[in-house]
Protein backbone atom coordinates (compact mmCIF):
# COMPACT_ATOMS: atom_id res chain seq x y z
CA UNK A 1 0.00 0.00 0.00
CA UNK A 2 1.47 3.35 -1.08
CA UNK A 3 1.13 6.37 1.08
CA UNK A 4 -0.17 9.48 -0.56
CA UNK A 5 2.38 12.18 -0.22
CA UNK A 6 0.85 15.51 0.52
CA UNK A 7 2.66 18.45 -0.97
CA UNK A 8 3.41 20.98 1.70
CA UNK A 9 2.64 24.56 0.83
CA UNK A 10 5.06 27.14 2.08
CA UNK A 11 3.22 30.35 2.65
CA UNK A 12 5.39 33.38 3.12
CA UNK A 13 3.98 35.90 5.48
CA UNK A 14 5.36 39.34 6.09
CA UNK A 15 5.43 41.03 9.44
CA UNK A 16 2.67 43.39 8.24
CA UNK A 17 0.35 40.78 6.75
CA UNK A 18 0.39 42.64 3.43
CA UNK A 19 1.80 41.07 0.29
CA UNK A 20 5.18 42.53 -0.68
CA UNK A 21 5.30 44.95 2.26
CA UNK A 22 7.37 44.40 5.38
CA UNK A 23 8.70 46.51 8.22
CA UNK A 24 12.31 47.61 7.64
CA UNK A 25 14.14 46.97 10.92
CA UNK A 26 16.85 49.62 10.57
CA UNK A 27 14.59 52.55 9.64
CA UNK A 28 11.21 51.54 11.02
CA UNK A 29 9.63 52.32 7.65
CA UNK A 30 7.76 49.92 5.36
CA UNK A 31 9.81 48.25 2.63
CA UNK A 32 8.04 47.58 -0.67
CA UNK A 33 9.11 44.74 -2.98
CA UNK A 34 7.52 43.11 -6.03
CA UNK A 35 8.29 39.62 -7.33
CA UNK A 36 7.15 38.58 -10.79
CA UNK A 37 7.39 35.08 -12.23
CA UNK A 38 7.51 34.60 -15.99
CA UNK A 39 7.57 30.96 -17.08
CA UNK A 40 10.86 29.64 -15.71
CA UNK A 41 12.48 32.79 -14.35
CA UNK A 42 11.62 35.12 -11.52
CA UNK A 43 12.41 38.82 -11.15
CA UNK A 44 12.41 40.69 -7.87
CA UNK A 45 12.18 44.47 -7.70
CA UNK A 46 12.89 46.81 -4.80
CA UNK A 47 10.34 49.62 -4.99
CA UNK A 48 11.30 51.71 -1.97
CA UNK A 49 10.49 52.71 1.60
CA UNK A 50 7.22 54.24 2.77
CA UNK A 51 6.23 55.91 6.02
CA UNK A 52 2.71 54.41 6.25
CA UNK A 53 1.18 51.14 5.09
CA UNK A 54 -1.30 53.05 2.92
CA UNK A 55 1.57 54.77 1.12
CA UNK A 56 3.35 51.42 0.71
CA UNK A 57 0.26 49.80 -0.84
CA UNK A 58 -0.09 52.78 -3.20
CA UNK A 59 3.60 52.53 -4.20
CA UNK A 60 3.29 48.80 -4.90
CA UNK A 61 0.07 49.22 -6.92
CA UNK A 62 1.55 52.07 -9.00
CA UNK A 63 4.70 50.08 -9.68
CA UNK A 64 2.76 47.03 -10.88
CA UNK A 65 0.42 49.05 -13.13
CA UNK A 66 3.33 50.98 -14.68
CA UNK A 67 5.35 47.81 -15.20
CA UNK A 68 2.98 46.52 -17.84
mmCIF file of the N, C-alpha and C atoms, coordinates in Angstrom:
data_MODEL
# 
_entry.id   MODEL 
# 
loop_
_atom_site.group_PDB 
_atom_site.id 
_atom_site.type_symbol 
_atom_site.label_atom_id 
_atom_site.label_alt_id 
_atom_site.label_comp_id 
_atom_site.label_asym_id 
_atom_site.label_entity_id 
_atom_site.label_seq_id 
_atom_site.pdbx_PDB_ins_code 
_atom_site.Cartn_x 
_atom_site.Cartn_y 
_atom_site.Cartn_z 
_atom_site.occupancy 
_atom_site.B_iso_or_equiv 
_atom_site.pdbx_formal_charge 
_atom_site.auth_seq_id 
_atom_site.auth_comp_id 
_atom_site.auth_asym_id 
_atom_site.auth_atom_id 
_atom_site.pdbx_PDB_model_num 
ATOM 1   N N  . UNK A 1 1  ? 0.835  -1.169 0.000   1.00 0.00 ? 1  UNK A N  1 
ATOM 2   C CA . UNK A 1 1  ? 0.000  0.000  0.000   1.00 0.00 ? 1  UNK A CA 1 
ATOM 3   C C  . UNK A 1 1  ? 0.891  1.248  0.000   1.00 0.00 ? 1  UNK A C  1 
ATOM 4   N N  . UNK A 1 2  ? 0.673  2.117  -0.964  1.00 0.00 ? 2  UNK A N  1 
ATOM 5   C CA . UNK A 1 2  ? 1.471  3.347  -1.077  1.00 0.00 ? 2  UNK A CA 1 
ATOM 6   C C  . UNK A 1 2  ? 0.814  4.465  -0.293  1.00 0.00 ? 2  UNK A C  1 
ATOM 7   N N  . UNK A 1 3  ? 1.644  5.214  0.362   1.00 0.00 ? 3  UNK A N  1 
ATOM 8   C CA . UNK A 1 3  ? 1.129  6.373  1.085   1.00 0.00 ? 3  UNK A CA 1 
ATOM 9   C C  . UNK A 1 3  ? 1.026  7.549  0.126   1.00 0.00 ? 3  UNK A C  1 
ATOM 10  N N  . UNK A 1 4  ? -0.038 8.260  0.230   1.00 0.00 ? 4  UNK A N  1 
ATOM 11  C CA . UNK A 1 4  ? -0.173 9.482  -0.563  1.00 0.00 ? 4  UNK A CA 1 
ATOM 12  C C  . UNK A 1 4  ? 0.678  10.560 0.074   1.00 0.00 ? 4  UNK A C  1 
ATOM 13  N N  . UNK A 1 5  ? 1.536  11.114 -0.725  1.00 0.00 ? 5  UNK A N  1 
ATOM 14  C CA . UNK A 1 5  ? 2.381  12.184 -0.216  1.00 0.00 ? 5  UNK A CA 1 
ATOM 15  C C  . UNK A 1 5  ? 1.690  13.516 -0.457  1.00 0.00 ? 5  UNK A C  1 
ATOM 16  N N  . UNK A 1 6  ? 1.470  14.202 0.609   1.00 0.00 ? 6  UNK A N  1 
ATOM 17  C CA . UNK A 1 6  ? 0.848  15.514 0.518   1.00 0.00 ? 6  UNK A CA 1 
ATOM 18  C C  . UNK A 1 6  ? 1.937  16.549 0.282   1.00 0.00 ? 6  UNK A C  1 
ATOM 19  N N  . UNK A 1 7  ? 1.711  17.381 -0.673  1.00 0.00 ? 7  UNK A N  1 
ATOM 20  C CA . UNK A 1 7  ? 2.655  18.445 -0.973  1.00 0.00 ? 7  UNK A CA 1 
ATOM 21  C C  . UNK A 1 7  ? 2.452  19.574 0.022   1.00 0.00 ? 7  UNK A C  1 
ATOM 22  N N  . UNK A 1 8  ? 3.506  19.921 0.710   1.00 0.00 ? 8  UNK A N  1 
ATOM 23  C CA . UNK A 1 8  ? 3.412  20.984 1.696   1.00 0.00 ? 8  UNK A CA 1 
ATOM 24  C C  . UNK A 1 8  ? 3.515  22.340 1.016   1.00 0.00 ? 8  UNK A C  1 
ATOM 25  N N  . UNK A 1 9  ? 2.615  23.206 1.367   1.00 0.00 ? 9  UNK A N  1 
ATOM 26  C CA . UNK A 1 9  ? 2.642  24.561 0.831   1.00 0.00 ? 9  UNK A CA 1 
ATOM 27  C C  . UNK A 1 9  ? 3.406  25.445 1.798   1.00 0.00 ? 9  UNK A C  1 
ATOM 28  N N  . UNK A 1 10 ? 4.327  26.194 1.264   1.00 0.00 ? 10 UNK A N  1 
ATOM 29  C CA . UNK A 1 10 ? 5.062  27.145 2.081   1.00 0.00 ? 10 UNK A CA 1 
ATOM 30  C C  . UNK A 1 10 ? 4.492  28.523 1.807   1.00 0.00 ? 10 UNK A C  1 
ATOM 31  N N  . UNK A 1 11 ? 3.809  29.026 2.781   1.00 0.00 ? 11 UNK A N  1 
ATOM 32  C CA . UNK A 1 11 ? 3.220  30.352 2.649   1.00 0.00 ? 11 UNK A CA 1 
ATOM 33  C C  . UNK A 1 11 ? 4.130  31.355 3.322   1.00 0.00 ? 11 UNK A C  1 
ATOM 34  N N  . UNK A 1 12 ? 4.555  32.332 2.568   1.00 0.00 ? 12 UNK A N  1 
ATOM 35  C CA . UNK A 1 12 ? 5.391  33.382 3.123   1.00 0.00 ? 12 UNK A CA 1 
ATOM 36  C C  . UNK A 1 12 ? 4.494  34.474 3.672   1.00 0.00 ? 12 UNK A C  1 
ATOM 37  N N  . UNK A 1 13 ? 4.735  34.802 4.894   1.00 0.00 ? 13 UNK A N  1 
ATOM 38  C CA . UNK A 1 13 ? 3.979  35.899 5.481   1.00 0.00 ? 13 UNK A CA 1 
ATOM 39  C C  . UNK A 1 13 ? 4.962  37.001 5.857   1.00 0.00 ? 13 UNK A C  1 
ATOM 40  N N  . UNK A 1 14 ? 4.530  38.207 5.697   1.00 0.00 ? 14 UNK A N  1 
ATOM 41  C CA . UNK A 1 14 ? 5.360  39.339 6.087   1.00 0.00 ? 14 UNK A CA 1 
ATOM 42  C C  . UNK A 1 14 ? 4.961  39.765 7.489   1.00 0.00 ? 14 UNK A C  1 
ATOM 43  N N  . UNK A 1 15 ? 5.756  40.590 8.088   1.00 0.00 ? 15 UNK A N  1 
ATOM 44  C CA . UNK A 1 15 ? 5.434  41.029 9.439   1.00 0.00 ? 15 UNK A CA 1 
ATOM 45  C C  . UNK A 1 15 ? 4.296  42.047 9.469   1.00 0.00 ? 15 UNK A C  1 
ATOM 46  N N  . UNK A 1 16 ? 3.812  42.475 8.290   1.00 0.00 ? 16 UNK A N  1 
ATOM 47  C CA . UNK A 1 16 ? 2.672  43.390 8.239   1.00 0.00 ? 16 UNK A CA 1 
ATOM 48  C C  . UNK A 1 16 ? 1.395  42.671 7.835   1.00 0.00 ? 16 UNK A C  1 
ATOM 49  N N  . UNK A 1 17 ? 1.520  41.492 7.250   1.00 0.00 ? 17 UNK A N  1 
ATOM 50  C CA . UNK A 1 17 ? 0.352  40.777 6.753   1.00 0.00 ? 17 UNK A CA 1 
ATOM 51  C C  . UNK A 1 17 ? -0.058 41.217 5.362   1.00 0.00 ? 17 UNK A C  1 
ATOM 52  N N  . UNK A 1 18 ? 0.686  42.146 4.771   1.00 0.00 ? 18 UNK A N  1 
ATOM 53  C CA . UNK A 1 18 ? 0.394  42.645 3.429   1.00 0.00 ? 18 UNK A CA 1 
ATOM 54  C C  . UNK A 1 18 ? 1.403  42.078 2.440   1.00 0.00 ? 18 UNK A C  1 
ATOM 55  N N  . UNK A 1 19 ? 0.938  41.675 1.285   1.00 0.00 ? 19 UNK A N  1 
ATOM 56  C CA . UNK A 1 19 ? 1.798  41.065 0.285   1.00 0.00 ? 19 UNK A CA 1 
ATOM 57  C C  . UNK A 1 19 ? 2.819  42.072 -0.241  1.00 0.00 ? 19 UNK A C  1 
ATOM 58  N N  . UNK A 1 20 ? 4.110  41.704 -0.151  1.00 0.00 ? 20 UNK A N  1 
ATOM 59  C CA . UNK A 1 20 ? 5.177  42.533 -0.684  1.00 0.00 ? 20 UNK A CA 1 
ATOM 60  C C  . UNK A 1 20 ? 5.585  43.708 0.184   1.00 0.00 ? 20 UNK A C  1 
ATOM 61  N N  . UNK A 1 21 ? 5.008  43.816 1.379   1.00 0.00 ? 21 UNK A N  1 
ATOM 62  C CA . UNK A 1 21 ? 5.300  44.948 2.257   1.00 0.00 ? 21 UNK A CA 1 
ATOM 63  C C  . UNK A 1 21 ? 5.721  44.417 3.623   1.00 0.00 ? 21 UNK A C  1 
ATOM 64  N N  . UNK A 1 22 ? 6.893  44.832 4.069   1.00 0.00 ? 22 UNK A N  1 
ATOM 65  C CA . UNK A 1 22 ? 7.367  44.403 5.382   1.00 0.00 ? 22 UNK A CA 1 
ATOM 66  C C  . UNK A 1 22 ? 8.008  45.576 6.100   1.00 0.00 ? 22 UNK A C  1 
ATOM 67  N N  . UNK A 1 23 ? 8.118  45.443 7.399   1.00 0.00 ? 23 UNK A N  1 
ATOM 68  C CA . UNK A 1 23 ? 8.697  46.506 8.224   1.00 0.00 ? 23 UNK A CA 1 
ATOM 69  C C  . UNK A 1 23 ? 10.220 46.427 8.127   1.00 0.00 ? 23 UNK A C  1 
ATOM 70  N N  . UNK A 1 24 ? 10.852 47.534 7.752   1.00 0.00 ? 24 UNK A N  1 
ATOM 71  C CA . UNK A 1 24 ? 12.306 47.607 7.641   1.00 0.00 ? 24 UNK A CA 1 
ATOM 72  C C  . UNK A 1 24 ? 12.871 47.844 9.036   1.00 0.00 ? 24 UNK A C  1 
ATOM 73  N N  . UNK A 1 25 ? 13.690 46.907 9.525   1.00 0.00 ? 25 UNK A N  1 
ATOM 74  C CA . UNK A 1 25 ? 14.145 46.970 10.920  1.00 0.00 ? 25 UNK A CA 1 
ATOM 75  C C  . UNK A 1 25 ? 15.013 48.191 11.211  1.00 0.00 ? 25 UNK A C  1 
ATOM 76  N N  . UNK A 1 26 ? 15.900 48.530 10.310  1.00 0.00 ? 26 UNK A N  1 
ATOM 77  C CA . UNK A 1 26 ? 16.848 49.620 10.568  1.00 0.00 ? 26 UNK A CA 1 
ATOM 78  C C  . UNK A 1 26 ? 16.177 50.998 10.609  1.00 0.00 ? 26 UNK A C  1 
ATOM 79  N N  . UNK A 1 27 ? 15.202 51.224 9.738   1.00 0.00 ? 27 UNK A N  1 
ATOM 80  C CA . UNK A 1 27 ? 14.593 52.546 9.639   1.00 0.00 ? 27 UNK A CA 1 
ATOM 81  C C  . UNK A 1 27 ? 13.224 52.644 10.293  1.00 0.00 ? 27 UNK A C  1 
ATOM 82  N N  . UNK A 1 28 ? 12.559 51.522 10.477  1.00 0.00 ? 28 UNK A N  1 
ATOM 83  C CA . UNK A 1 28 ? 11.206 51.540 11.020  1.00 0.00 ? 28 UNK A CA 1 
ATOM 84  C C  . UNK A 1 28 ? 10.155 51.866 9.982   1.00 0.00 ? 28 UNK A C  1 
ATOM 85  N N  . UNK A 1 29 ? 10.567 52.026 8.727   1.00 0.00 ? 29 UNK A N  1 
ATOM 86  C CA . UNK A 1 29 ? 9.627  52.316 7.647   1.00 0.00 ? 29 UNK A CA 1 
ATOM 87  C C  . UNK A 1 29 ? 9.171  50.997 7.015   1.00 0.00 ? 29 UNK A C  1 
ATOM 88  N N  . UNK A 1 30 ? 8.281  51.097 6.044   1.00 0.00 ? 30 UNK A N  1 
ATOM 89  C CA . UNK A 1 30 ? 7.758  49.917 5.364   1.00 0.00 ? 30 UNK A CA 1 
ATOM 90  C C  . UNK A 1 30 ? 8.468  49.732 4.026   1.00 0.00 ? 30 UNK A C  1 
ATOM 91  N N  . UNK A 1 31 ? 9.057  48.569 3.841   1.00 0.00 ? 31 UNK A N  1 
ATOM 92  C CA . UNK A 1 31 ? 9.809  48.249 2.628   1.00 0.00 ? 31 UNK A CA 1 
ATOM 93  C C  . UNK A 1 31 ? 8.868  47.596 1.616   1.00 0.00 ? 31 UNK A C  1 
ATOM 94  N N  . UNK A 1 32 ? 8.924  48.071 0.378   1.00 0.00 ? 32 UNK A N  1 
ATOM 95  C CA . UNK A 1 32 ? 8.037  47.579 -0.667  1.00 0.00 ? 32 UNK A CA 1 
ATOM 96  C C  . UNK A 1 32 ? 8.856  46.819 -1.705  1.00 0.00 ? 32 UNK A C  1 
ATOM 97  N N  . UNK A 1 33 ? 8.459  45.580 -1.969  1.00 0.00 ? 33 UNK A N  1 
ATOM 98  C CA . UNK A 1 33 ? 9.109  44.738 -2.977  1.00 0.00 ? 33 UNK A CA 1 
ATOM 99  C C  . UNK A 1 33 ? 8.048  44.080 -3.845  1.00 0.00 ? 33 UNK A C  1 
ATOM 100 N N  . UNK A 1 34 ? 8.415  43.793 -5.098  1.00 0.00 ? 34 UNK A N  1 
ATOM 101 C CA . UNK A 1 34 ? 7.518  43.110 -6.027  1.00 0.00 ? 34 UNK A CA 1 
ATOM 102 C C  . UNK A 1 34 ? 8.291  41.971 -6.665  1.00 0.00 ? 34 UNK A C  1 
ATOM 103 N N  . UNK A 1 35 ? 7.701  40.775 -6.659  1.00 0.00 ? 35 UNK A N  1 
ATOM 104 C CA . UNK A 1 35 ? 8.289  39.620 -7.331  1.00 0.00 ? 35 UNK A CA 1 
ATOM 105 C C  . UNK A 1 35 ? 7.359  39.186 -8.445  1.00 0.00 ? 35 UNK A C  1 
ATOM 106 N N  . UNK A 1 36 ? 7.933  38.970 -9.635  1.00 0.00 ? 36 UNK A N  1 
ATOM 107 C CA . UNK A 1 36 ? 7.148  38.582 -10.793 1.00 0.00 ? 36 UNK A CA 1 
ATOM 108 C C  . UNK A 1 36 ? 7.762  37.339 -11.407 1.00 0.00 ? 36 UNK A C  1 
ATOM 109 N N  . UNK A 1 37 ? 6.935  36.317 -11.610 1.00 0.00 ? 37 UNK A N  1 
ATOM 110 C CA . UNK A 1 37 ? 7.395  35.080 -12.230 1.00 0.00 ? 37 UNK A CA 1 
ATOM 111 C C  . UNK A 1 37 ? 6.903  35.003 -13.665 1.00 0.00 ? 37 UNK A C  1 
ATOM 112 N N  . UNK A 1 38 ? 7.826  34.801 -14.584 1.00 0.00 ? 38 UNK A N  1 
ATOM 113 C CA . UNK A 1 38 ? 7.509  34.604 -15.992 1.00 0.00 ? 38 UNK A CA 1 
ATOM 114 C C  . UNK A 1 38 ? 8.062  33.257 -16.407 1.00 0.00 ? 38 UNK A C  1 
ATOM 115 N N  . UNK A 1 39 ? 7.186  32.311 -16.684 1.00 0.00 ? 39 UNK A N  1 
ATOM 116 C CA . UNK A 1 39 ? 7.567  30.957 -17.084 1.00 0.00 ? 39 UNK A CA 1 
ATOM 117 C C  . UNK A 1 39 ? 8.600  30.378 -16.132 1.00 0.00 ? 39 UNK A C  1 
ATOM 118 N N  . UNK A 1 40 ? 9.861  30.316 -16.527 1.00 0.00 ? 40 UNK A N  1 
ATOM 119 C CA . UNK A 1 40 ? 10.862 29.643 -15.708 1.00 0.00 ? 40 UNK A CA 1 
ATOM 120 C C  . UNK A 1 40 ? 11.734 30.584 -14.894 1.00 0.00 ? 40 UNK A C  1 
ATOM 121 N N  . UNK A 1 41 ? 11.623 31.887 -15.118 1.00 0.00 ? 41 UNK A N  1 
ATOM 122 C CA . UNK A 1 41 ? 12.479 32.794 -14.354 1.00 0.00 ? 41 UNK A CA 1 
ATOM 123 C C  . UNK A 1 41 ? 11.650 33.749 -13.507 1.00 0.00 ? 41 UNK A C  1 
ATOM 124 N N  . UNK A 1 42 ? 12.281 34.239 -12.458 1.00 0.00 ? 42 UNK A N  1 
ATOM 125 C CA . UNK A 1 42 ? 11.618 35.124 -11.519 1.00 0.00 ? 42 UNK A CA 1 
ATOM 126 C C  . UNK A 1 42 ? 12.435 36.405 -11.375 1.00 0.00 ? 42 UNK A C  1 
ATOM 127 N N  . UNK A 1 43 ? 11.764 37.528 -11.350 1.00 0.00 ? 43 UNK A N  1 
ATOM 128 C CA . UNK A 1 43 ? 12.414 38.824 -11.153 1.00 0.00 ? 43 UNK A CA 1 
ATOM 129 C C  . UNK A 1 43 ? 11.887 39.452 -9.875  1.00 0.00 ? 43 UNK A C  1 
ATOM 130 N N  . UNK A 1 44 ? 12.788 40.011 -9.101  1.00 0.00 ? 44 UNK A N  1 
ATOM 131 C CA . UNK A 1 44 ? 12.411 40.686 -7.872  1.00 0.00 ? 44 UNK A CA 1 
ATOM 132 C C  . UNK A 1 44 ? 12.825 42.146 -7.975  1.00 0.00 ? 44 UNK A C  1 
ATOM 133 N N  . UNK A 1 45 ? 11.926 43.044 -7.606  1.00 0.00 ? 45 UNK A N  1 
ATOM 134 C CA . UNK A 1 45 ? 12.180 44.471 -7.704  1.00 0.00 ? 45 UNK A CA 1 
ATOM 135 C C  . UNK A 1 45 ? 12.037 45.125 -6.333  1.00 0.00 ? 45 UNK A C  1 
ATOM 136 N N  . UNK A 1 46 ? 12.973 45.984 -5.996  1.00 0.00 ? 46 UNK A N  1 
ATOM 137 C CA . UNK A 1 46 ? 12.887 46.806 -4.797  1.00 0.00 ? 46 UNK A CA 1 
ATOM 138 C C  . UNK A 1 46 ? 12.222 48.105 -5.211  1.00 0.00 ? 46 UNK A C  1 
ATOM 139 N N  . UNK A 1 47 ? 11.092 48.424 -4.615  1.00 0.00 ? 47 UNK A N  1 
ATOM 140 C CA . UNK A 1 47 ? 10.341 49.619 -4.988  1.00 0.00 ? 47 UNK A CA 1 
ATOM 141 C C  . UNK A 1 47 ? 10.751 50.807 -4.127  1.00 0.00 ? 47 UNK A C  1 
ATOM 142 N N  . UNK A 1 48 ? 10.880 50.619 -2.825  1.00 0.00 ? 48 UNK A N  1 
ATOM 143 C CA . UNK A 1 48 ? 11.302 51.713 -1.966  1.00 0.00 ? 48 UNK A CA 1 
ATOM 144 C C  . UNK A 1 48 ? 10.780 51.581 -0.551  1.00 0.00 ? 48 UNK A C  1 
ATOM 145 N N  . UNK A 1 49 ? 10.952 52.658 0.216   1.00 0.00 ? 49 UNK A N  1 
ATOM 146 C CA . UNK A 1 49 ? 10.491 52.708 1.596   1.00 0.00 ? 49 UNK A CA 1 
ATOM 147 C C  . UNK A 1 49 ? 9.343  53.703 1.711   1.00 0.00 ? 49 UNK A C  1 
ATOM 148 N N  . UNK A 1 50 ? 8.368  53.370 2.547   1.00 0.00 ? 50 UNK A N  1 
ATOM 149 C CA . UNK A 1 50 ? 7.219  54.237 2.767   1.00 0.00 ? 50 UNK A CA 1 
ATOM 150 C C  . UNK A 1 50 ? 7.040  54.455 4.264   1.00 0.00 ? 50 UNK A C  1 
ATOM 151 N N  . UNK A 1 51 ? 6.441  55.580 4.613   1.00 0.00 ? 51 UNK A N  1 
ATOM 152 C CA . UNK A 1 51 ? 6.230  55.911 6.019   1.00 0.00 ? 51 UNK A CA 1 
ATOM 153 C C  . UNK A 1 51 ? 5.019  55.172 6.579   1.00 0.00 ? 51 UNK A C  1 
ATOM 154 N N  . UNK A 1 52 ? 3.941  55.072 5.794   1.00 0.00 ? 52 UNK A N  1 
ATOM 155 C CA . UNK A 1 52 ? 2.713  54.409 6.251   1.00 0.00 ? 52 UNK A CA 1 
ATOM 156 C C  . UNK A 1 52 ? 2.411  53.200 5.381   1.00 0.00 ? 52 UNK A C  1 
ATOM 157 N N  . UNK A 1 53 ? 1.567  52.307 5.885   1.00 0.00 ? 53 UNK A N  1 
ATOM 158 C CA . UNK A 1 53 ? 1.181  51.136 5.088   1.00 0.00 ? 53 UNK A CA 1 
ATOM 159 C C  . UNK A 1 53 ? 0.342  51.548 3.889   1.00 0.00 ? 53 UNK A C  1 
ATOM 160 N N  . UNK A 1 54 ? -0.484 52.579 4.045   1.00 0.00 ? 54 UNK A N  1 
ATOM 161 C CA . UNK A 1 54 ? -1.304 53.050 2.924   1.00 0.00 ? 54 UNK A CA 1 
ATOM 162 C C  . UNK A 1 54 ? -0.420 53.536 1.785   1.00 0.00 ? 54 UNK A C  1 
ATOM 163 N N  . UNK A 1 55 ? 0.626  54.274 2.125   1.00 0.00 ? 55 UNK A N  1 
ATOM 164 C CA . UNK A 1 55 ? 1.566  54.766 1.118   1.00 0.00 ? 55 UNK A CA 1 
ATOM 165 C C  . UNK A 1 55 ? 2.302  53.597 0.459   1.00 0.00 ? 55 UNK A C  1 
ATOM 166 N N  . UNK A 1 56 ? 2.651  52.587 1.242   1.00 0.00 ? 56 UNK A N  1 
ATOM 167 C CA . UNK A 1 56 ? 3.346  51.415 0.712   1.00 0.00 ? 56 UNK A CA 1 
ATOM 168 C C  . UNK A 1 56 ? 2.463  50.653 -0.272  1.00 0.00 ? 56 UNK A C  1 
ATOM 169 N N  . UNK A 1 57 ? 1.194  50.488 0.065   1.00 0.00 ? 57 UNK A N  1 
ATOM 170 C CA . UNK A 1 57 ? 0.261  49.804 -0.841  1.00 0.00 ? 57 UNK A CA 1 
ATOM 171 C C  . UNK A 1 57 ? 0.110  50.602 -2.128  1.00 0.00 ? 57 UNK A C  1 
ATOM 172 N N  . UNK A 1 58 ? 0.024  51.912 -2.019  1.00 0.00 ? 58 UNK A N  1 
ATOM 173 C CA . UNK A 1 58 ? -0.095 52.783 -3.196  1.00 0.00 ? 58 UNK A CA 1 
ATOM 174 C C  . UNK A 1 58 ? 1.152  52.672 -4.086  1.00 0.00 ? 58 UNK A C  1 
ATOM 175 N N  . UNK A 1 59 ? 2.340  52.657 -3.444  1.00 0.00 ? 59 UNK A N  1 
ATOM 176 C CA . UNK A 1 59 ? 3.600  52.526 -4.201  1.00 0.00 ? 59 UNK A CA 1 
ATOM 177 C C  . UNK A 1 59 ? 3.647  51.207 -4.954  1.00 0.00 ? 59 UNK A C  1 
ATOM 178 N N  . UNK A 1 60 ? 3.249  50.131 -4.282  1.00 0.00 ? 60 UNK A N  1 
ATOM 179 C CA . UNK A 1 60 ? 3.285  48.803 -4.899  1.00 0.00 ? 60 UNK A CA 1 
ATOM 180 C C  . UNK A 1 60 ? 2.300  48.716 -6.069  1.00 0.00 ? 60 UNK A C  1 
ATOM 181 N N  . UNK A 1 61 ? 1.095  49.236 -5.866  1.00 0.00 ? 61 UNK A N  1 
ATOM 182 C CA . UNK A 1 61 ? 0.075  49.224 -6.919  1.00 0.00 ? 61 UNK A CA 1 
ATOM 183 C C  . UNK A 1 61 ? 0.523  50.037 -8.126  1.00 0.00 ? 61 UNK A C  1 
ATOM 184 N N  . UNK A 1 62 ? 1.063  51.226 -7.903  1.00 0.00 ? 62 UNK A N  1 
ATOM 185 C CA . UNK A 1 62 ? 1.549  52.067 -8.997  1.00 0.00 ? 62 UNK A CA 1 
ATOM 186 C C  . UNK A 1 62 ? 2.683  51.396 -9.751  1.00 0.00 ? 62 UNK A C  1 
ATOM 187 N N  . UNK A 1 63 ? 3.582  50.748 -9.036  1.00 0.00 ? 63 UNK A N  1 
ATOM 188 C CA . UNK A 1 63 ? 4.697  50.077 -9.684  1.00 0.00 ? 63 UNK A CA 1 
ATOM 189 C C  . UNK A 1 63 ? 4.208  48.956 -10.589 1.00 0.00 ? 63 UNK A C  1 
ATOM 190 N N  . UNK A 1 64 ? 3.267  48.152 -10.091 1.00 0.00 ? 64 UNK A N  1 
ATOM 191 C CA . UNK A 1 64 ? 2.764  47.033 -10.883 1.00 0.00 ? 64 UNK A CA 1 
ATOM 192 C C  . UNK A 1 64 ? 2.004  47.521 -12.109 1.00 0.00 ? 64 UNK A C  1 
ATOM 193 N N  . UNK A 1 65 ? 1.181  48.565 -11.976 1.00 0.00 ? 65 UNK A N  1 
ATOM 194 C CA . UNK A 1 65 ? 0.416  49.049 -13.131 1.00 0.00 ? 65 UNK A CA 1 
ATOM 195 C C  . UNK A 1 65 ? 1.341  49.711 -14.168 1.00 0.00 ? 65 UNK A C  1 
ATOM 196 N N  . UNK A 1 66 ? 2.406  50.355 -13.730 1.00 0.00 ? 66 UNK A N  1 
ATOM 197 C CA . UNK A 1 66 ? 3.333  50.975 -14.678 1.00 0.00 ? 66 UNK A CA 1 
ATOM 198 C C  . UNK A 1 66 ? 4.314  49.994 -15.278 1.00 0.00 ? 66 UNK A C  1 
ATOM 199 N N  . UNK A 1 67 ? 4.440  48.820 -14.689 1.00 0.00 ? 67 UNK A N  1 
ATOM 200 C CA . UNK A 1 67 ? 5.353  47.810 -15.196 1.00 0.00 ? 67 UNK A CA 1 
ATOM 201 C C  . UNK A 1 67 ? 4.855  47.222 -16.508 1.00 0.00 ? 67 UNK A C  1 
ATOM 202 N N  . UNK A 1 68 ? 3.547  47.107 -16.636 1.00 0.00 ? 68 UNK A N  1 
ATOM 203 C CA . UNK A 1 68 ? 2.976  46.516 -17.843 1.00 0.00 ? 68 UNK A CA 1 
ATOM 204 C C  . UNK A 1 68 ? 2.512  47.582 -18.731 1.00 0.00 ? 68 UNK A C  1 
# 
